Amino acid sequence: MSVDKATLDQHLAYTSWATNHLLKAVAAIPSDQLLHNFNTADKTIVGTLAHVYAADRIWFDRVTGKRRAAFIEDRDRDFAVLQREWPELLASWRQWLANYSEDLNLPIQYQDMAGNPYQNPPAEIILHVVNHGTHHRGQVSGFLRTLGHTPPPLDLIRYYRSL
């Protein structure tokens, strides 16, 4: 699969747009609802958002050749940290892509948290990051509906229409 830089950048821009819209919607709900246990893997709205943020960060570390000691940190579950740092991380993704001069479709080497070696092209990693975020934003949207709130429309076509 070959994907060009402009397409990848547009997908990263979509992820940033959708994440920021969801963060804004979540900021408007009562704080006690952020910690309502939905009995899912990440349990709460904040837990699910923190999981996506940590995944975006760990993949960014992998494409930039860094290693992180832990996937998620306690501070990542602080909604104020997510509001402040996640948009910066997503901007860093786009800046990294803009400056990347190698072929995005050639594999890079990285290790998972257990030290197992892997290789994937940055194009696949970026599309994974976008897809992973979309999946979990959908979960949070469902959580918001369960709590009686209307989530923001986050469909890709809505992003295109906003341009």
Long-range contacts (C-beta under 8 A, 24 or more apart in sequence): 1-105, 1-123, 1-124, 2-105, 2-123, 3-104, 3-105, 3-123, 3-127, 4-104, 5-97, 5-100, 5-104, 8-97, 8-104, 8-123, 8-126, 8-127, 9-94, 9-97, 9-98, 11-126, 11-127, 11-130, 12-90, 12-93, 12-94, 12-97, 12-126, 12-129, 12-130, 13-94, 13-159, 14-130, 14-156, 14-159, 15-90, 15-129, 15-130, 15-133, 15-134, 16-87, 16-90, 16-91, 16-94, 17-159, 17-162, 18-133, 18-134, 18-137, 18-154, 18-159, 19-52, 19-86, 19-87, 19-90, 19-133, 19-137, 20-87, 21-152, 21-154, 22-49, 22-137, 22-140, 22-141, 22-151, 22-152, 22-154, 23-49, 23-82, 23-83, 23-86, 23-87, 24-152, 25-144, 25-149, 25-151, 25-152, 26-79, 26-140, 26-144, 27-79, 27-83, 28-149, 29-144, 29-147, 29-149, 31-79, 33-147, 34-79, 36-143, 36-147, 38-143, 38-146, 40-139, 42-136, 45-140, 45-143, 45-144, 46-77, 46-78, 46-79, 46-82, 47-77, 48-136, 48-139, 48-140, 48-143, 49-79, 49-82, 49-136, 49-140, 50-76, 50-77, 50-82, 51-136, 52-132, 52-133, 52-136, 52-137, 53-82, 53-85, 53-86, 53-89, 55-129, 55-132, 55-133, 56-86, 56-89, 56-90, 56-93, 56-129, 56-133, 57-89, 58-113, 59-125, 59-128, 59-129, 60-89, 60-92, 60-93, 60-96, 62-108, 62-110, 62-111, 62-125, 63-96, 63-108, 63-110, 63-122, 63-125, 64-96, 65-110, 67-111, 68-113, 70-113, 71-113, 93-126, 93-129, 97-122, 97-126
